Each structure stands twice: as C-alpha cells, then as structure tokens.
Amino acid sequence: MRFIAGIWRLAIAALCFVGTYEAWTIPNRWVYFTFQTGFVLGIVMLWAGAASLLEGIQPPAWLKGCLTVYAVVTALVAFLLMPPDDPHYVPQVLGIMTNTMLHRFAPVMAVIDFVLFDPHRRFKPGYVLSWMGYFPIYLAFVVIRAQLWPHAGPSVGGNPYPYIFIDLGQLGWSQFLVNIVGLAIGCLLVSLAVFLIDRILPDKPLLPPR
C-alpha cells in the first residue's frame, strides 16, 4: 500500500506540473489562483510521494490540509463557475487538456489522497481560519497588479483580471465586494468541511501508506 500511495501522489504531482507548464513561457498565467496553488500542490505531492516510497517524513498536517482546501476550491470553481475548456485554445498532453489535469483531475485525486492515505484527527481548530490566509493576499495581489499594469492579461484583450467574478473593472466596487464576501463564506465552509471530515475519520489512514 505504501507503494500505491507513493505512485498515486507522484501522479498528482505530475498532473500539477504538466497543468502549469505553459506558465513558464507565458508568465501572466501565474496570475491564476489555480496555477499558483496547483504548482504548490505539485511540490507537496512530490514530497509526500517520495516520503511514502522512501519511508521518509511526510508534509506537515497543516500544509497538507491547506492544499486539500485549495484543491476542493479549485474543483468547485472548475465544475460550477468556469465554462468548458476550448480544445482549440487549451494545450493538450496525451489527448488530455492541461486545464482538465489542473482543475479537475489533480484536485479530485488530492481529495481522495487526503481521505484514504492521510492519518486524521491531527488538525487544530485554528487551522480553519489560517488556511484562508492566502485568499486575501491573492485578491490584493490581483487588484494591485491590475492597477499597475491594466493591460497585462491574462484574459482576452489584455484584461488583467483572471476571473470574471473578481473583475473589478467590469463589476465595480459594490458587486466586487459582494462577490468577495460570497467567496470568503464559501472558502470558510470548505475549510470547515475539511476540518470536520478529518475529525470524523479514524486516526489511522483508511489505507495505511506505510
């Protein structure tokens, strides 16, 4: 089972790295929340996979939980808010669109990894809020970048906002703040759900990787 867990985690890392590869040649792709968190998820899964295979030290519980929250948020946004990927625009690897790898396959596999291979009941209540710390930083980054470089892309026509639901230029401050509050509530609920699932599951992994 340790071997299976290691390969599963390395597969997630590979999906994340392949899914974000175009950002290395098109830097404004790094503005996307999913590119940033997906790349970090890839690093953490590479660490976890190697640790499983070599019986080394696993990533800290807080970090693994944090990336699980971001994976759930990524999947929810992809399945509920984003339009279908255009195969004429999105790069493909082995016949699979890289956006599909990053937004759907990797997050779903990361959640399965958390449920099956991680030990549980390690999260502290304070983790729920601390996991959300990146979201205001990300939003501030997007807004400040848009003010400094209003035609930097990555959206069509040079629009600097990566997602329509946080496009301050199109929404105006009132709707922008309404959307932000809604997103914050949604992210808090995801954090709380991950915390509660961790509390419900048994201490030992359902499929012990070691």
Summary of the structure (lengths in Angstrom):
residues: 210
radius of gyration: 17.7
end to end distance: 7.0
largest distance: 52.1
contacts: 647
relative contact order: 0.16
helix: 71%
strand: 2%
